[in-house]
Amino acid sequence: MSAPGLDRAIAVACQNFVDTTAAQVTCLSRAPSSGTYRVHLDGGRSVIAKLYFGAAKWKATKERNIIDSLSNNGVIRTARVLGYDQLEIYDATVLITSDLGECTLWGAIEAGRYSYHGGLSLVGRLLANFHDIDLAITAADDEPLATKFERLARWHLSILDRNPQDGLASHVEPALDTLVRLCRQPNPQIGCHGDLHPANVVTQVRSNVSAAHLVDFESAVRCPLEYDLAKSVATSSALGDHDRMALLAGYGDRRPVSEELLYAFVVFHVVDGWVHAALLEGRDRSLWRSRIDEVVARYAPLFQ
């Protein structure tokens, strides 16, 4: 959908679901099947609108259900659902939530209100709290865990094999093979956020007290806890030993963590980011290049 079409879809959604005209629409992020927008409404307040397109339309329902469950539980702070429905004329669904503000944990780290390791520790604590709730997260399919990751690993390797000169496929294949083997074993599966990093934590300061709120649940999935921890390690650029340990220290010892499975998932997530973002979508290439280089140097040798 074009930008004018998106603006029109968001304007229709705001009129239908919050009964207010959209005065200004700002894109916060855009992916092939979704988009997130800050909408300033007539009257002064703002809301967050997420659109999901085509085959991804079901994710709006998933996010709404997760937010509602978190709001009822009281352990995790998040936004409030203000509106949700189909926009059939645009082949989309929309989820409108309250606007928690623009200050993410990344921003707080850059402003010096958190140290980097303090921020990583907070991410770990938030993950542990999220895992305590063990939400009933719906999925698009019920593919067995080992089958899913074997399929994804083979696909990743097929993409990496297009550039055999860099040797990436041969470096990471043993770790991906180990991941598939471990996923064939019995592993407790819990509700995972799927993308918890400092940019998906919004901080609000009231009466000199900072409160952290989680956002962006479209990647939530039922998986072993190591899947979630590894995704946070990868997307928080916490691949170094001291950085990773800061995040794990925040997570604590409420549940046993398999280092072998954790490290295999770290390789998987960084390879997945490199393939999707850098190679296929052509974005954040330098960021994912640094991450894949560190995985090859630090994690892949553990599986050789």
PLY file of the C-alpha trace (Angstrom):
ply
format ascii 1.0
element vertex 304
property float x
property float y
property float z
element edge 303
property int vertex1
property int vertex2
end_header
0.00 0.00 0.00
1.33 3.46 -0.90
1.99 6.18 1.68
-1.16 8.13 0.75
-3.13 4.88 1.02
-1.65 4.20 4.44
-2.50 7.69 5.66
-6.06 7.23 4.46
-6.36 3.81 6.13
-5.10 5.21 9.43
-7.46 8.20 9.19
-10.40 5.84 8.62
-9.31 3.65 11.55
-9.04 6.61 13.94
-12.42 7.93 12.90
-14.02 4.50 13.28
-12.37 3.31 16.49
-11.48 6.37 18.57
-14.06 8.70 17.03
-11.49 11.42 16.33
-9.95 12.84 13.17
-6.25 12.23 12.54
-4.40 15.54 12.23
-0.88 14.18 11.59
0.48 10.70 10.88
4.14 9.83 11.45
5.62 6.48 10.42
7.64 4.89 13.21
8.51 1.68 11.37
7.51 -0.09 8.18
7.88 -3.72 7.15
6.49 -5.58 4.12
3.44 -6.82 6.03
3.01 -4.22 8.78
3.52 -0.62 9.79
3.54 1.32 13.07
2.47 4.97 13.20
2.14 7.74 15.76
-1.11 9.61 15.09
-1.70 13.09 16.47
-5.44 13.55 16.76
-7.54 16.66 16.62
-7.76 17.85 20.21
-4.10 17.30 21.02
-3.68 13.69 22.18
-1.81 11.04 20.24
-2.23 7.30 19.74
-0.23 4.48 18.18
-1.76 2.69 15.20
-0.44 -0.62 13.86
-1.58 -1.91 10.49
-1.15 -5.51 9.36
-1.59 -6.48 5.73
-2.56 -9.59 3.81
-1.43 -12.87 5.35
-0.21 -11.05 8.49
-3.65 -9.68 9.40
-4.08 -12.23 12.19
-1.21 -10.62 14.15
-3.41 -7.69 15.19
-5.66 -10.14 17.03
-2.63 -11.74 18.67
-1.28 -8.39 19.85
-4.66 -7.28 21.14
-5.11 -10.49 23.12
-1.61 -10.28 24.60
-2.03 -6.64 25.63
-5.40 -7.40 27.21
-3.94 -10.35 29.11
-0.98 -8.30 30.34
-3.27 -5.48 31.45
-5.35 -7.92 33.47
-2.31 -9.60 35.01
-0.66 -6.49 36.42
2.92 -7.82 36.26
3.98 -6.19 32.98
3.15 -2.59 32.10
2.06 -1.92 28.54
-0.24 0.31 26.48
-4.05 0.19 26.52
-6.03 -1.10 23.57
-8.26 1.69 22.25
-9.54 0.11 19.06
-9.21 -2.97 16.90
-10.94 -4.26 13.79
-10.73 -5.27 10.16
-10.22 -2.70 7.42
-11.47 -4.92 4.65
-11.31 -2.28 1.94
-7.54 -2.07 2.56
-7.03 -5.83 3.15
-5.68 -4.93 6.58
-6.35 -5.05 10.29
-5.65 -2.18 12.64
-4.77 -2.05 16.32
-4.88 1.34 18.06
-3.30 1.73 21.48
-2.50 4.53 23.88
0.74 6.41 23.18
3.31 5.73 25.91
5.66 8.41 24.63
8.86 8.57 22.65
11.45 7.69 25.32
12.67 4.15 24.78
15.23 2.39 26.91
17.78 2.95 24.12
17.09 6.67 24.41
17.46 6.53 28.19
20.80 4.72 27.80
22.02 7.32 25.30
20.89 10.13 27.62
22.84 8.60 30.52
19.81 7.72 32.66
20.82 4.04 32.40
24.21 2.50 31.85
24.32 0.04 28.96
24.73 -2.89 31.33
21.99 -1.47 33.56
19.69 -1.38 30.54
20.59 -4.95 29.60
19.87 -6.07 33.16
16.46 -4.40 32.95
15.74 -6.22 29.68
16.60 -9.49 31.44
14.28 -8.71 34.36
11.44 -7.80 32.02
11.92 -11.07 30.14
11.79 -13.03 33.39
8.58 -11.25 34.39
7.07 -11.87 30.96
7.92 -15.57 31.21
6.26 -15.76 34.64
2.91 -15.01 33.02
3.21 -17.77 30.38
0.60 -16.32 28.06
-1.44 -18.52 25.76
0.01 -17.17 22.51
-1.66 -18.16 19.27
0.35 -18.96 16.16
-0.37 -19.13 12.46
0.33 -22.86 12.47
1.17 -25.72 14.81
4.39 -26.83 13.13
6.56 -28.94 15.46
9.49 -27.04 16.94
12.27 -29.14 15.39
10.56 -29.15 11.99
10.20 -25.38 12.06
13.82 -24.64 12.90
15.15 -27.29 10.54
13.15 -25.68 7.72
14.37 -22.20 8.63
17.98 -23.33 9.06
18.00 -25.00 5.63
16.54 -21.86 4.09
19.12 -19.63 5.81
21.94 -21.84 4.57
20.56 -21.79 1.03
20.68 -17.97 1.09
24.20 -17.91 2.55
25.37 -20.41 -0.07
24.72 -17.78 -2.75
27.96 -16.15 -1.55
30.21 -19.16 -0.89
33.37 -17.05 -0.93
32.68 -15.61 2.53
32.34 -19.08 4.09
29.45 -18.03 6.34
27.38 -21.14 5.68
30.19 -23.50 6.69
30.88 -21.46 9.85
27.30 -21.47 11.17
25.97 -24.80 9.89
27.23 -26.87 12.89
25.45 -24.51 15.31
22.22 -24.70 13.31
22.47 -28.50 13.16
22.92 -28.53 16.94
19.87 -26.31 17.34
17.71 -28.71 15.34
19.02 -31.66 17.37
18.28 -29.93 20.68
14.81 -28.93 19.51
14.02 -32.61 18.93
14.51 -33.18 22.64
11.79 -32.40 25.19
11.99 -28.67 25.92
9.38 -26.81 27.97
7.80 -24.11 25.82
6.54 -20.85 27.26
5.12 -17.59 25.98
8.06 -15.61 24.56
8.00 -11.93 23.63
10.10 -12.73 20.57
11.77 -9.33 20.12
12.55 -7.76 23.49
15.37 -5.24 23.17
15.82 -1.69 24.50
13.91 -0.10 21.60
10.83 -2.14 22.57
10.89 -0.87 26.14
9.27 2.54 26.68
10.27 4.36 29.87
8.09 6.90 31.63
9.22 9.04 34.58
6.53 10.15 37.01
7.29 11.67 40.40
10.96 10.84 39.85
10.11 7.13 39.46
10.93 5.44 36.16
8.47 2.82 34.92
9.23 0.44 32.03
6.53 -0.61 29.57
6.78 -3.37 26.97
5.56 -2.85 23.41
5.52 -4.70 20.09
4.19 -8.22 20.58
3.78 -9.24 16.95
6.74 -11.66 17.19
5.44 -13.37 20.33
5.61 -17.14 20.09
5.65 -20.26 22.23
9.21 -21.53 22.39
11.88 -22.57 24.88
12.95 -19.65 27.07
16.41 -19.76 25.46
14.81 -18.59 22.21
13.73 -15.34 23.87
16.96 -14.78 25.78
19.00 -15.35 22.63
16.86 -12.93 20.62
17.43 -10.26 23.25
21.17 -10.96 23.25
21.26 -10.63 19.46
19.04 -7.58 19.00
20.49 -5.71 21.99
24.01 -6.18 20.55
24.88 -8.00 23.78
27.03 -10.62 22.08
30.14 -9.94 24.14
30.64 -12.03 27.26
30.22 -9.17 29.77
27.19 -7.77 27.93
25.50 -11.16 27.70
26.16 -11.84 31.38
24.58 -8.49 32.34
21.38 -9.48 30.55
21.41 -12.99 32.06
22.07 -11.57 35.53
18.92 -9.49 35.17
17.01 -12.61 34.12
18.16 -14.33 37.30
17.95 -17.98 38.27
14.20 -18.51 38.45
14.53 -21.04 35.62
17.44 -23.19 34.46
18.98 -21.99 31.20
20.75 -24.37 28.82
23.90 -22.59 27.60
24.20 -24.90 24.60
20.64 -24.17 23.47
21.06 -20.46 24.25
24.22 -20.15 22.15
22.69 -22.14 19.29
19.69 -19.79 19.28
22.05 -16.78 19.33
23.62 -18.05 16.11
20.18 -18.70 14.63
18.84 -15.22 15.44
21.90 -13.39 14.13
21.89 -15.44 10.93
18.15 -14.77 10.60
18.73 -11.02 11.01
21.61 -11.03 8.55
19.57 -12.90 5.94
16.31 -10.95 6.35
17.52 -7.43 7.06
20.87 -7.19 5.33
20.68 -9.58 2.41
17.00 -9.64 1.43
15.80 -6.19 2.54
19.08 -4.28 2.21
18.83 -2.44 5.54
21.06 -2.13 8.60
23.84 -3.92 6.74
26.70 -2.57 8.87
24.86 -3.40 12.11
24.13 -6.99 11.09
27.59 -7.36 9.54
29.16 -6.57 12.90
26.81 -9.02 14.62
27.44 -11.85 12.17
31.21 -11.28 12.41
31.03 -11.51 16.20
28.92 -14.68 16.04
31.45 -16.27 13.68
34.31 -15.28 15.99
32.70 -15.96 19.37
29.80 -18.45 19.07
30.23 -20.57 15.96
33.54 -22.09 17.15
31.69 -23.57 20.15
29.95 -25.99 17.77
32.80 -27.00 15.48
0 1
1 2
2 3
3 4
4 5
5 6
6 7
7 8
8 9
9 10
10 11
11 12
12 13
13 14
14 15
15 16
16 17
17 18
18 19
19 20
20 21
21 22
22 23
23 24
24 25
25 26
26 27
27 28
28 29
29 30
30 31
31 32
32 33
33 34
34 35
35 36
36 37
37 38
38 39
39 40
40 41
41 42
42 43
43 44
44 45
45 46
46 47
47 48
48 49
49 50
50 51
51 52
52 53
53 54
54 55
55 56
56 57
57 58
58 59
59 60
60 61
61 62
62 63
63 64
64 65
65 66
66 67
67 68
68 69
69 70
70 71
71 72
72 73
73 74
74 75
75 76
76 77
77 78
78 79
79 80
80 81
81 82
82 83
83 84
84 85
85 86
86 87
87 88
88 89
89 90
90 91
91 92
92 93
93 94
94 95
95 96
96 97
97 98
98 99
99 100
100 101
101 102
102 103
103 104
104 105
105 106
106 107
107 108
108 109
109 110
110 111
111 112
112 113
113 114
114 115
115 116
116 117
117 118
118 119
119 120
120 121
121 122
122 123
123 124
124 125
125 126
126 127
127 128
128 129
129 130
130 131
131 132
132 133
133 134
134 135
135 136
136 137
137 138
138 139
139 140
140 141
141 142
142 143
143 144
144 145
145 146
146 147
147 148
148 149
149 150
150 151
151 152
152 153
153 154
154 155
155 156
156 157
157 158
158 159
159 160
160 161
161 162
162 163
163 164
164 165
165 166
166 167
167 168
168 169
169 170
170 171
171 172
172 173
173 174
174 175
175 176
176 177
177 178
178 179
179 180
180 181
181 182
182 183
183 184
184 185
185 186
186 187
187 188
188 189
189 190
190 191
191 192
192 193
193 194
194 195
195 196
196 197
197 198
198 199
199 200
200 201
201 202
202 203
203 204
204 205
205 206
206 207
207 208
208 209
209 210
210 211
211 212
212 213
213 214
214 215
215 216
216 217
217 218
218 219
219 220
220 221
221 222
222 223
223 224
224 225
225 226
226 227
227 228
228 229
229 230
230 231
231 232
232 233
233 234
234 235
235 236
236 237
237 238
238 239
239 240
240 241
241 242
242 243
243 244
244 245
245 246
246 247
247 248
248 249
249 250
250 251
251 252
252 253
253 254
254 255
255 256
256 257
257 258
258 259
259 260
260 261
261 262
262 263
263 264
264 265
265 266
266 267
267 268
268 269
269 270
270 271
271 272
272 273
273 274
274 275
275 276
276 277
277 278
278 279
279 280
280 281
281 282
282 283
283 284
284 285
285 286
286 287
287 288
288 289
289 290
290 291
291 292
292 293
293 294
294 295
295 296
296 297
297 298
298 299
299 300
300 301
301 302
302 303
